[in-house]
Amino acid sequence: MANMCPYGRFTHAVVRGIPETFGKPAGDGRENGEISVDLAKAQRQFGCLTGALRQKVGLQLIEIPPDPELPESWRIEDVAVIQGDTALITRPFKQQRRCEVEAVRRVMSELNLTVVEMGTEEGDSAGATLEGSDVLFTGREFFVGISSHTNRRGAEVLADTFRDFAVSTVPVCGGARLKNICSMGGPDTIIISNSDGAKKTLRMMEQLTDHHYEILTVPEESAANCIYIKGPSKRDFLLHRPTEECPDSISAFQKLQDYTHLPTACSEASKLGASLSSLCLLINRKHTYF
């Protein structure tokens, strides 16, 4: 099962369009109410992201149409964890979000990936919740953030699925999900927020791993989530928040001098607690099956 390709090598990106119900939480929304967002701006930012992935990085883009009945389905990273030829279809915390997996499952099957289901509330996966934005794969191992969205049983299911890799659980001490506070900035490089909670989570990660990672600290928490891709051209790309959204973090990104930097706006999704990587699933396939 282990993927022997260089870390960050991808050929495809799967995304799901921004629906007209963007900003409305899954369910009736009575508990927290709706958050004020600019739908048109969110759709433009989504278009810029997909354009960068397709035209600048060179990935094959697969876009699932938006579904107004699934207002959070654009957070596509939550519903699958993909490594090598295996896709684990997750179980989001909110019951209302679990219908989101159906369209993603079909795409994974069409790409000839081995699809593993977390299953129903019964059996070995009973009580498990797992969202992909709580999962950080470093190329060597998995870290799973235990948060309000992902529990230990969900992490156990992931460990059972990807047995070629060590899987460690860490509490999310800052941010709603693990990848709100950290992401991979390349092979052996972790980008992490400078917040106290993020530092605490990082210390626990360092205690649990046998590997050494370079640490790139950014002062703004929203800048901590980036997308690293070694594209088909074998160039190193880093998609990160632009100057107007994270002005204090740009100098940190520039330390990665050999990278092609692609500033990518994500302000509207960020209002809803989402990070840049929430909007795509990255896959490495040698052949196209469409």
Wavefront OBJ file of the C-alpha trace (Angstrom):
o trace
v 0.000 0.000 0.000
v 2.866 2.386 0.672
v 3.376 5.037 -1.976
v 6.987 4.948 -3.146
v 6.683 8.137 -5.212
v 8.361 11.317 -3.931
v 6.327 13.112 -1.308
v 3.961 15.666 -2.764
v 3.841 14.144 -6.260
v 0.280 14.453 -7.581
v -1.403 14.133 -10.945
v -5.073 14.907 -10.172
v -7.047 17.322 -8.042
v -10.676 16.647 -7.139
v -12.774 19.655 -6.134
v -16.439 20.383 -5.530
v -18.082 23.614 -6.573
v -19.311 26.346 -4.231
v -23.125 26.010 -3.890
v -25.594 28.857 -3.580
v -26.116 27.767 0.033
v -22.458 28.536 0.849
v -22.263 29.872 4.400
v -25.245 27.931 5.637
v -24.218 25.151 8.060
v -25.276 21.586 7.389
v -28.556 20.988 9.219
v -31.127 23.643 10.045
v -28.550 26.177 11.244
v -30.575 27.105 14.320
v -27.768 26.615 16.812
v -25.112 28.906 15.379
v -26.960 30.823 12.694
v -25.545 31.649 9.289
v -22.254 33.471 8.866
v -22.150 36.471 6.547
v -20.116 35.578 3.474
v -19.818 36.899 -0.070
v -20.948 34.066 -2.360
v -19.685 35.651 -5.559
v -16.291 36.347 -4.003
v -16.072 32.778 -2.694
v -16.819 31.446 -6.169
v -14.155 33.707 -7.698
v -11.591 32.538 -5.142
v -12.544 28.944 -5.839
v -12.056 29.598 -9.561
v -8.594 31.043 -8.906
v -7.640 27.971 -6.886
v -8.813 25.536 -9.540
v -7.144 27.612 -12.245
v -3.834 27.511 -10.387
v -4.041 23.752 -9.890
v -4.870 23.112 -13.532
v -3.008 25.770 -15.474
v 0.015 26.584 -13.317
v 0.720 23.328 -11.491
v -0.478 21.154 -14.374
v -2.821 18.781 -12.534
v -5.806 17.114 -14.149
v -8.837 18.697 -12.506
v -11.966 16.730 -11.683
v -14.804 18.980 -10.546
v -17.894 17.598 -8.846
v -20.874 19.935 -9.401
v -22.077 21.925 -6.399
v -25.114 20.655 -4.533
v -27.276 23.249 -2.779
v -28.678 20.492 -0.564
v -25.161 19.929 0.799
v -23.997 23.420 1.834
v -20.648 22.265 3.260
v -19.760 19.776 0.519
v -17.148 22.161 -0.909
v -15.013 21.124 2.099
v -14.100 18.069 0.079
v -10.914 17.290 2.017
v -13.048 16.178 4.972
v -14.674 13.200 3.280
v -11.662 11.188 2.099
v -8.082 10.434 3.102
v -6.025 9.278 0.129
v -2.604 7.687 0.216
v -1.131 5.736 -2.654
v -3.837 3.698 -4.362
v -6.163 3.673 -1.364
v -8.951 6.102 -0.500
v -10.518 5.927 2.949
v -14.027 7.361 2.829
v -14.496 9.078 6.166
v -17.437 9.751 8.458
v -17.828 13.484 9.156
v -18.921 14.512 12.613
v -22.184 16.085 11.470
v -24.793 13.547 10.466
v -26.045 15.962 7.790
v -22.649 15.957 6.044
v -22.412 12.210 5.564
v -24.305 12.309 2.265
v -21.347 14.252 0.855
v -19.311 11.067 0.515
v -21.434 9.533 -2.248
v -20.190 11.664 -5.144
v -16.598 11.484 -3.897
v -16.814 7.708 -3.606
v -17.862 7.477 -7.255
v -14.890 9.558 -8.389
v -12.481 7.457 -6.335
v -13.866 4.291 -7.947
v -13.621 5.804 -11.441
v -9.961 6.565 -10.732
v -9.495 2.869 -9.896
v -8.518 3.565 -6.315
v -9.130 0.942 -3.660
v -12.029 2.407 -1.709
v -12.265 1.630 2.012
v -15.436 2.600 3.841
v -15.584 3.567 7.477
v -18.961 1.853 7.457
v -22.087 2.486 9.439
v -22.571 3.263 13.098
v -22.526 -0.465 13.756
v -19.668 -2.966 13.616
v -15.949 -2.240 13.905
v -16.382 1.463 13.114
v -19.104 2.073 15.673
v -18.930 5.610 17.013
v -15.991 6.609 14.809
v -15.801 10.105 13.351
v -12.995 11.276 11.093
v -12.529 14.331 8.900
v -9.639 14.674 6.495
v -8.791 18.191 7.656
v -7.722 16.605 10.947
v -5.256 14.323 9.137
v -1.685 15.378 8.358
v 0.335 12.976 6.217
v 4.033 13.850 6.223
v 5.231 11.354 3.646
v 6.549 9.205 6.483
v 3.655 8.950 8.925
v 0.192 10.206 9.812
v -0.746 12.602 12.577
v -4.441 12.652 13.415
v -5.814 15.586 15.366
v -8.329 14.708 18.055
v -10.835 17.519 17.844
v -14.552 18.185 18.009
v -14.740 16.615 14.531
v -12.453 13.580 14.826
v -12.239 11.045 17.648
v -9.801 8.305 18.616
v -11.940 5.565 17.111
v -11.765 7.375 13.788
v -7.963 7.493 14.087
v -7.937 3.757 14.786
v -9.860 3.091 11.584
v -7.317 5.165 9.657
v -4.466 3.202 11.246
v -6.136 -0.079 10.270
v -6.448 1.177 6.686
v -2.907 2.488 6.204
v -0.903 -0.135 8.069
v 2.347 0.653 6.270
v 2.605 3.945 8.152
v 2.791 4.929 11.800
v -0.304 6.795 12.999
v -0.119 9.097 16.029
v -2.930 11.052 17.638
v -2.481 14.553 19.012
v -5.002 16.927 20.579
v -5.821 20.003 18.532
v -4.793 22.697 20.982
v -5.446 25.610 18.667
v -7.828 26.001 15.746
v -10.870 23.918 14.951
v -8.970 21.186 13.089
v -5.363 20.019 12.950
v -4.716 21.420 9.480
v -5.975 24.828 10.560
v -2.756 25.147 12.548
v -0.216 23.167 10.500
v 0.484 21.703 7.084
v 3.352 20.273 5.088
v 5.522 22.794 3.273
v 7.498 20.137 1.426
v 9.316 16.911 2.229
v 10.242 16.967 5.933
v 9.032 20.556 6.428
v 6.096 21.408 8.673
v 4.532 24.866 8.465
v 2.895 25.786 11.748
v 1.194 28.710 13.412
v 2.973 30.683 16.114
v 0.010 30.436 18.500
v 0.451 28.884 21.930
v -1.981 26.099 21.098
v -0.156 25.224 17.882
v 3.186 25.148 19.704
v 1.739 22.736 22.256
v 0.445 20.434 19.524
v 3.815 20.581 17.753
v 5.686 19.598 20.929
v 3.493 16.535 21.233
v 4.063 15.647 17.577
v 7.815 15.893 18.087
v 7.611 13.595 21.110
v 5.694 10.968 19.131
v 7.853 10.790 16.011
v 11.212 9.206 15.262
v 11.755 11.562 12.327
v 13.235 15.030 12.219
v 11.178 17.745 10.543
v 12.235 21.253 9.674
v 9.806 23.769 11.164
v 8.660 26.901 9.358
v 6.711 29.109 11.781
v 4.245 31.694 10.511
v 2.854 34.470 12.743
v -0.715 34.280 11.419
v -2.730 31.148 12.120
v -4.613 31.338 8.823
v -1.272 31.195 6.989
v -0.321 27.861 8.539
v -2.335 25.847 6.042
v -0.609 25.611 2.672
v -0.676 23.159 -0.204
v 2.652 21.683 -1.312
v 2.751 19.927 -4.676
v 5.550 18.477 -6.734
v 3.787 18.835 -10.045
v 4.084 16.847 -13.259
v 6.908 19.187 -14.295
v 8.772 18.112 -11.109
v 8.808 21.713 -9.896
v 8.011 22.442 -6.258
v 4.854 24.533 -5.850
v 3.531 26.099 -2.673
v 0.004 27.488 -2.628
v -0.349 29.856 0.307
v -2.423 32.817 1.451
v -1.596 36.100 -0.327
v -0.132 39.271 1.152
v -3.503 40.972 1.558
v -4.734 38.112 3.754
v -1.550 37.259 5.683
v 0.886 40.164 5.329
v 3.101 39.143 8.232
v 3.729 35.621 6.941
v 4.992 36.335 3.430
v 8.585 36.744 4.584
v 8.451 33.275 6.136
v 7.232 31.729 2.869
v 10.067 33.398 0.983
v 12.538 31.286 2.951
v 11.504 28.454 0.627
v 13.548 29.977 -2.158
v 13.498 27.118 -4.659
v 9.702 26.955 -4.763
v 7.245 28.416 -7.214
v 4.961 30.422 -4.948
v 1.289 30.635 -5.861
v -0.539 33.098 -3.557
v -4.136 31.875 -3.370
v -6.958 33.762 -1.662
v -9.200 31.883 0.752
v -10.784 34.623 2.855
v -14.434 33.613 2.398
v -13.861 29.938 3.191
v -11.711 31.036 6.123
v -14.704 32.869 7.626
v -16.323 29.433 7.941
v -13.308 27.914 9.663
v -11.977 26.245 6.518
v -8.393 26.196 5.322
v -6.970 26.309 1.804
v -6.487 22.554 1.571
v -10.129 21.980 2.553
v -11.151 22.738 -1.020
v -9.327 19.916 -2.810
v -8.326 16.270 -2.728
v -4.945 15.528 -4.302
v -4.284 12.182 -5.948
v -1.321 10.563 -7.657
v -2.351 8.347 -10.575
v -0.051 7.293 -13.389
v -2.930 6.963 -15.825
v -6.201 8.748 -16.432
v -9.277 6.557 -16.246
v -11.862 9.044 -17.501
l 1 2 3 4 5 6 7 8 9 10 11 12 13 14 15 16 17 18 19 20 21 22 23 24 25 26 27 28 29 30 31 32 33 34 35 36 37 38 39 40 41 42 43 44 45 46 47 48 49 50 51 52 53 54 55 56 57 58 59 60 61 62 63 64 65 66 67 68 69 70 71 72 73 74 75 76 77 78 79 80 81 82 83 84 85 86 87 88 89 90 91 92 93 94 95 96 97 98 99 100 101 102 103 104 105 106 107 108 109 110 111 112 113 114 115 116 117 118 119 120 121 122 123 124 125 126 127 128 129 130 131 132 133 134 135 136 137 138 139 140 141 142 143 144 145 146 147 148 149 150 151 152 153 154 155 156 157 158 159 160 161 162 163 164 165 166 167 168 169 170 171 172 173 174 175 176 177 178 179 180 181 182 183 184 185 186 187 188 189 190 191 192 193 194 195 196 197 198 199 200 201 202 203 204 205 206 207 208 209 210 211 212 213 214 215 216 217 218 219 220 221 222 223 224 225 226 227 228 229 230 231 232 233 234 235 236 237 238 239 240 241 242 243 244 245 246 247 248 249 250 251 252 253 254 255 256 257 258 259 260 261 262 263 264 265 266 267 268 269 270 271 272 273 274 275 276 277 278 279 280 281 282 283 284 285 286 287 288 289 290
